[in-house]
């Protein structure tokens, strides 16, 4: 798959590009069938919600699950990412946020992804793309990902690590509410919604977050973080599932 000039311009201006139903129904069905086994996995790569036993994040599924490994090499994901970065790429990190319903899928405060990758993992430039694959339908009622379009143009805005994340295996850094309010007034807030199989390509400096999922319906998204090979991380502090050290350029699978 190849992006056209209009799609590339949309990504560069807004900081994201949403392609509805990029994956077909058979591919979506495979992802949904494979998900329960991933979420039942025991190990430090599975982060649980504080208030219940539900998985909040499942890191590294592209390494230990064949279905998600094949997803990570899908030509419809790799092709656009290579175009946007103009480079060979590897996966810096992957994570699934399953967001179960009835309030068991917790909120994510407004944040940028890049600051901990820079400060902890040694990623010198924000030359990576967060690819969000909708495993389930993402609607206005089941806590879709919210983004501030154009916020990637304002540089690093993170304040301090959120107290709920300390010692929990990830390093979320909140954006001050005044900054979020100012940028939201300037650029608005957009919800990334679409049927299962839709894919969003998101700049790693875009401010984003999501609310608690109080609907009855799960809203699972697989996030694949593709980094340019020329931008490979130098840090070694974090484990493999948060800072992958294999920088071999990825090659797409045959269709």
C-alpha positions as CSV (number, residue, x, y, z in Angstrom):
1,X,0.0,0.0,0.0
2,X,1.2,3.5,-0.8
3,X,-0.1,6.8,0.6
4,X,-1.0,9.6,-1.8
5,X,0.1,13.2,-1.4
6,X,-3.2,14.3,0.2
7,X,-2.9,11.6,2.9
8,X,0.8,12.5,3.6
9,X,-0.1,16.2,3.9
10,X,-3.0,15.3,6.2
11,X,-0.5,13.4,8.5
12,X,2.0,16.2,8.5
13,X,-0.5,18.9,9.2
14,X,-2.8,17.1,11.7
15,X,-0.2,14.7,13.2
16,X,-2.3,11.7,12.3
17,X,-4.0,9.9,9.4
18,X,-7.0,7.6,10.0
19,X,-7.7,5.0,7.3
20,X,-11.1,3.3,8.0
21,X,-11.3,-0.5,7.5
22,X,-7.8,-0.9,6.3
23,X,-7.8,-4.5,7.4
24,X,-10.4,-6.9,6.1
25,X,-13.0,-8.8,8.2
26,X,-11.0,-12.0,8.2
27,X,-7.9,-10.3,9.5
28,X,-9.9,-8.5,12.2
29,X,-11.5,-11.9,13.2
30,X,-8.0,-13.4,13.7
31,X,-6.9,-10.5,15.9
32,X,-10.0,-10.8,18.0
33,X,-9.6,-14.6,18.4
34,X,-6.0,-14.3,19.4
35,X,-6.5,-11.5,22.0
36,X,-7.8,-13.5,25.0
37,X,-4.6,-15.7,25.0
38,X,-2.5,-12.5,25.0
39,X,-4.4,-11.0,27.9
40,X,-4.2,-14.2,30.0
41,X,-0.4,-14.2,29.7
42,X,1.5,-14.0,33.0
43,X,4.6,-11.9,33.3
44,X,5.9,-8.4,33.8
45,X,4.9,-7.4,30.2
46,X,1.2,-7.6,31.2
47,X,0.3,-4.5,33.3
48,X,-3.0,-4.8,35.3
49,X,-5.5,-2.2,36.2
50,X,-5.1,-0.9,39.8
51,X,-8.7,-1.4,40.7
52,X,-9.3,-4.9,39.1
53,X,-7.4,-7.8,37.6
54,X,-8.1,-6.7,34.0
55,X,-5.1,-6.2,31.7
56,X,-4.4,-2.5,31.2
57,X,-1.5,-2.9,28.8
58,X,-0.1,-6.0,27.1
59,X,3.3,-5.2,25.9
60,X,5.2,-7.1,23.2
61,X,2.5,-9.3,21.7
62,X,4.2,-9.0,18.3
63,X,7.0,-11.1,19.8
64,X,5.2,-14.0,21.5
65,X,1.9,-14.2,19.5
66,X,2.0,-15.4,15.8
67,X,-1.1,-13.5,14.8
68,X,0.2,-10.1,16.1
69,X,3.6,-10.8,14.8
70,X,2.1,-11.2,11.3
71,X,0.1,-8.0,11.9
72,X,3.4,-6.1,12.7
73,X,4.7,-7.1,9.2
74,X,1.5,-6.3,7.3
75,X,2.4,-4.5,4.1
76,X,-0.5,-2.0,4.7
77,X,1.1,-0.9,7.9
78,X,4.8,-1.1,7.0
79,X,4.5,0.6,3.6
80,X,2.9,3.8,4.9
81,X,5.2,4.0,7.9
82,X,8.3,3.7,5.6
83,X,6.8,6.4,3.4
84,X,6.2,8.8,6.3
85,X,9.7,8.3,7.8
86,X,11.6,7.9,4.6
87,X,13.6,5.2,6.2
88,X,13.8,1.5,7.1
89,X,12.0,0.8,10.3
90,X,11.9,-1.6,13.3
91,X,9.5,-1.9,16.2
92,X,10.6,0.0,19.2
93,X,7.6,-1.2,21.3
94,X,4.1,-2.7,20.9
95,X,1.3,-2.7,23.4
96,X,-2.4,-3.6,23.4
97,X,-4.8,-1.5,25.4
98,X,-7.9,-3.7,25.7
99,X,-10.2,-1.2,27.4
100,X,-12.9,-3.6,28.7
101,X,-16.4,-2.1,29.4
102,X,-18.4,-1.2,32.5
103,X,-15.6,1.0,33.9
104,X,-12.9,-1.8,34.0
105,X,-10.9,-0.1,31.2
106,X,-9.3,2.9,32.9
107,X,-8.6,6.4,31.6
108,X,-5.3,7.7,30.1
109,X,-4.5,11.3,31.0
110,X,-3.4,13.8,28.3
111,X,0.2,12.9,27.3
112,X,2.8,12.6,24.5
113,X,4.5,9.3,23.9
114,X,7.9,10.6,22.9
115,X,9.3,12.1,26.2
116,X,10.1,8.8,28.0
117,X,11.5,7.3,24.7
118,X,13.9,10.3,24.5
119,X,14.7,10.6,28.2
120,X,14.9,6.8,29.1
121,X,15.4,4.9,25.9
122,X,17.8,7.3,24.2
123,X,15.6,7.9,21.0
124,X,17.4,11.0,19.8
125,X,14.6,12.3,17.5
126,X,10.8,11.9,17.3
127,X,11.2,10.0,14.0
128,X,8.7,7.2,14.9
129,X,5.1,6.6,14.2
130,X,2.5,5.1,16.5
131,X,0.2,2.8,14.4
132,X,-3.1,2.2,16.2
133,X,-5.0,-0.8,14.9
134,X,-8.6,-1.0,15.9
135,X,-9.2,-4.6,17.1
136,X,-12.8,-3.6,18.0
137,X,-15.2,-1.0,16.8
138,X,-14.1,2.4,18.3
139,X,-17.2,4.5,18.7
140,X,-18.1,7.8,20.5
141,X,-19.5,5.8,23.4
142,X,-16.7,3.2,24.2
143,X,-13.9,5.6,25.0
144,X,-12.2,6.3,21.7
145,X,-8.7,7.7,21.5
146,X,-8.8,11.5,21.7
147,X,-6.2,13.6,19.9
148,X,-5.3,17.3,19.7
149,X,-4.6,17.7,16.0
150,X,-1.5,19.8,15.2
151,X,-0.1,19.5,18.8
152,X,3.0,17.7,17.4
153,X,4.2,21.1,16.2
154,X,4.6,22.4,19.8
155,X,7.5,20.3,20.8
156,X,7.9,18.5,24.2
157,X,5.2,19.5,26.6
158,X,5.4,16.8,29.3
159,X,5.5,17.8,32.9
160,X,6.1,15.1,35.5
161,X,5.3,11.4,35.7
162,X,1.8,10.7,36.8
163,X,1.7,9.3,40.3
164,X,-0.5,6.3,39.2
165,X,2.3,5.1,36.8
166,X,5.2,5.1,39.2
167,X,6.4,1.6,39.6
168,X,3.8,0.2,37.3
169,X,6.0,-0.7,34.3
170,X,5.5,2.4,32.1
171,X,6.3,6.1,32.4
172,X,3.3,8.2,31.5
173,X,3.9,11.9,31.8
174,X,0.9,14.3,32.0
175,X,0.5,17.5,30.1
176,X,-0.4,20.5,32.3
177,X,-4.1,21.3,32.1
178,X,-3.5,24.9,31.1
179,X,-1.5,23.7,28.1
180,X,-4.1,21.2,27.0
181,X,-6.8,23.9,27.4
182,X,-4.9,26.4,25.3
183,X,-4.1,23.9,22.5
184,X,-7.6,22.5,22.5
185,X,-9.0,26.0,22.1
186,X,-6.6,26.5,19.2
187,X,-6.9,23.2,17.4
188,X,-9.9,21.4,18.8
189,X,-10.1,17.8,20.0
190,X,-10.9,14.9,17.7
191,X,-12.1,11.4,18.5
192,X,-10.5,8.6,16.4
193,X,-13.6,6.4,15.6
194,X,-14.2,3.8,13.1
195,X,-15.0,0.1,12.6
196,X,-12.7,-2.7,13.7
197,X,-9.9,-2.9,11.2
198,X,-9.4,0.8,10.9
199,X,-5.9,2.1,11.4
200,X,-4.5,5.4,12.6
201,X,-1.0,6.6,11.9
202,X,-0.1,9.0,14.7
203,X,3.0,11.2,15.2
204,X,4.6,10.3,18.5
205,X,4.4,14.0,19.7
206,X,0.7,14.3,19.2
207,X,-1.1,14.9,22.6
208,X,-3.7,12.2,23.2
209,X,-5.6,10.4,25.9
210,X,-8.9,8.6,26.6
211,X,-11.6,8.4,29.3
212,X,-12.8,5.4,31.3
213,X,-14.8,3.0,29.2
214,X,-18.2,2.8,31.0
215,X,-20.0,1.4,28.0
216,X,-20.8,-2.4,27.9
217,X,-18.5,-2.9,25.0
218,X,-14.7,-3.5,24.9
219,X,-12.6,-1.1,22.9
220,X,-9.2,-2.9,22.2
221,X,-6.5,-1.2,20.2
222,X,-3.1,-2.5,19.2
223,X,-0.4,0.1,19.2
224,X,2.7,-0.6,17.1
225,X,5.6,1.9,17.5
226,X,7.7,1.9,14.4
227,X,11.0,3.8,14.7
228,X,13.4,4.7,11.9
229,X,16.5,2.4,11.9
230,X,18.7,5.5,11.7
231,X,17.1,6.8,14.9
232,X,17.7,3.6,16.9
233,X,17.7,3.9,20.7
234,X,20.9,4.0,22.7
235,X,19.5,3.3,26.2
236,X,19.5,-0.1,27.8
237,X,17.6,0.7,31.0
238,X,14.2,-0.8,30.2
239,X,13.3,-4.4,29.3
240,X,12.8,-5.8,25.8
241,X,9.1,-5.3,25.8
242,X,9.5,-1.6,26.3
243,X,12.7,-0.9,24.5
244,X,13.4,-3.4,21.7
245,X,17.1,-3.8,21.0
246,X,16.8,-5.6,17.7
247,X,17.1,-2.9,15.0
248,X,16.9,-5.2,12.0
249,X,14.9,-3.5,9.2
250,X,11.4,-5.1,8.9
251,X,10.3,-6.6,5.6
252,X,6.6,-6.9,4.8
253,X,5.0,-10.3,4.5
254,X,3.6,-11.4,1.2
255,X,-0.1,-10.6,0.9
